[in-house]
Amino acid sequence: MAKVYVFLADGFEDVEALIPVDVLRRGGVEVVTVSITDFPMVQSAHGVNIEADMQFDACGFADADLLMLPGGMPGAANLYAHEGVCKAVCDQFAAGKKVAAICAAPAVVLAQLGILEGKKATCYPGFEKVLAEAGATYTADLVTVDGNVTTAEGPAAAFPYAYELLTQLVNKSTSDQIAEGMRFKHLMSSQK
């Protein structure tokens, strides 16, 4: 079973963290939410209090198949300010293992850590200059995959991002079944 750690900092964007957690767990992935604060309770950008499964200091990440960074502000900035998160993400990337970030996190965290240099990536509009300065090619897509790095644009991309990660960690068939069961495919077909 694949294992994912989702870092939660005060000010994280609610749907960018919780939709992927929901989708991945439905798909049989072990997902551990990790508070990077001094407390298990983390407050989202919209004032929702979430109790994380673990606190950062109690975790080791060597068994991670994926490390995930939700966006939101100041959540993404709080992730980047945490030395342990930055080291874990850099170690994961250097080992050739998967990292994923959405919204502001690709620019505020991954780009500033040098992870996006030479990569294609997306982020929340307005942060694309940071990607360019870091040597990344901005795609403006909802979701972009380049090697072991997956980035997504923002809250509206949370479902496509989650299904892409589930495809990578389990398989496309499972991802499609979960998307159908959650009526996402119906939503997309009704938009045509």
N, C-alpha and C positions, 0 to 999 in steps of 0.2 A: 504494500500500500504506500502510495506517495505521501510525503509529509511536507506541509507548508507552514511557515511561520509568518504571521501578519503583524507588523509593528504598529502599535497604536500610541499616538502622541496626542496630548491635549490639542484640540483644534482640528482633528482629522475630519475629512468629509464623510459623513454618515454612509451614504450609499456606495461610495467607492471602497469602503472597507467591508461593509456587511453584505452587499450583494455577492461579491466573490466568495466570501466565507460560506454563505448559504448555498450557492451553486456547487462549490467544490465539495462541501460536506454531503450534499445530495448525491454527488457522483462517486462517493466512497473514498474521498481523499481525507487524510487526517490533517485537520487545520487547527493550529494553535494560535490564539490571539495573545499578543505579548504587550503588556503595558511597559512603556519606557519611562514612566513616572515613578515616583516613590510609593505609589499606591496601586492596588489592583484596579480601582475605578478610574476610568479615563473619560473626559468630557469631549464630545464631538464639537465641530464647528457650530452646530445648531442647538447646543445645550442638552444633548441626549447623553446620559451617563451610561457607560458600558463597562461591565466588569470583565476584564481580560482573564483568560485562562491561567496565565502565568505572568510573573514579573520578569523583566529583562535579566536581572542578576541571577535568577534561578534557572536560566536556560543555557544550553549549549546548542550550537547550530550545525554541528558536523553532520547530523543526520538529515539536514534539510535538503529536499529536492528543489524547493523554491523559497525565496525570501520575497515578501510582498510589501510594497510601500504605498499606502493610500495617500491621496493628495489632500487638498484643503489647506487653508491658511488660517492660523499659523501652524497647522499640523505638520506640513512638509518642512517648514523652517525648524520646527522642534525636532524632527527626525534628524535633520542635517547637523543640528547642534549637539546631538548625542554621539559621543566618540565611539561608544560600543556598537551602536547601529552602523555607523560608517565603517568600522573595522569588519563587522560581520558581513556587510554587503560587499565590500572589497574582496574579502577572503572567498566568499561564495562565487563571485565573478571570476576571480583569478583561478579558481579550481575548475572553471568551465561549467559550473552549475547555474541553474536558472535564477534570474532576478526579474522582478516586474514592478512597474511603478505607473501611477495614473495621475492625470491632472497636473498639478504643480510639481509633484515629486520627481518626474523625469528631469526637469530643469533644476529644481532647487537641491535635489540630492544627487541623482545619477550623473548629471552633467558636471557638477562641481567636484565629483569624485574622480572624474576622468573616464568613467565607464562608457560614455557615449561617443568618445572620440572615434571617428571613422565609421560610425554606425548610422543607420536610418532610425529615426525615432519621431514620436509625436508627443504633444503635451497640450495643456490648456492654452488657447489662443492668448497671446500677449507675452508668453514665456519663450516663444520660438527664437528670439534673439539670443537668449542664454544657450540654447542648443547649438546655434550656429557658432557662437563664440567658443564652445567646447569642442568644435570640430565635427558636429553631428549634422546629418542632412534631415531637415524637418519635412515630414510627409503630409501633415495636416489630415491624416486618416484617423478614423475612430480608434483603431488598434494597429500597431506596427510591431512586427516580430523581426528581429535581426539577430541571428545566432541564438545565444542564450539570454537575450534581453528582450522583454516584451514591455511596450509602453502603450498607454491609452490616453485619450484626449481629455475626458472629464466625466461628470456625473452621467450624462446620456450614454457614455461608452461602457458603463459598469457591467451591463449584461453581456455585450459582445466580448468584452475583455475577459469576463469570467468563463464564458464558454470556450474561448480560445485557450485559456490556461487549463481548463478541464481536458480539452483535446490533447494538449501537450503532455499532461500528467497521466491520463488514463487512455482515452482513445476518442476518435470522432464519433463513433457509434453511440457511446455513452453520453457524450456531450449533446448530440442531436436528440437523444431520448429525453434527457433532462430539459433541454430547450423546448421540446414539444410538450412535455408534461407541465411545464411552467407557462405554457401558452405563448412563449416568445415567438415561435415560428408563425403562429396565427397573427400576432401583432405585425410582424414583418410582411406577411403576405397581404394583409389588409391595407398596407401603406402603398401598394403598387397601383 
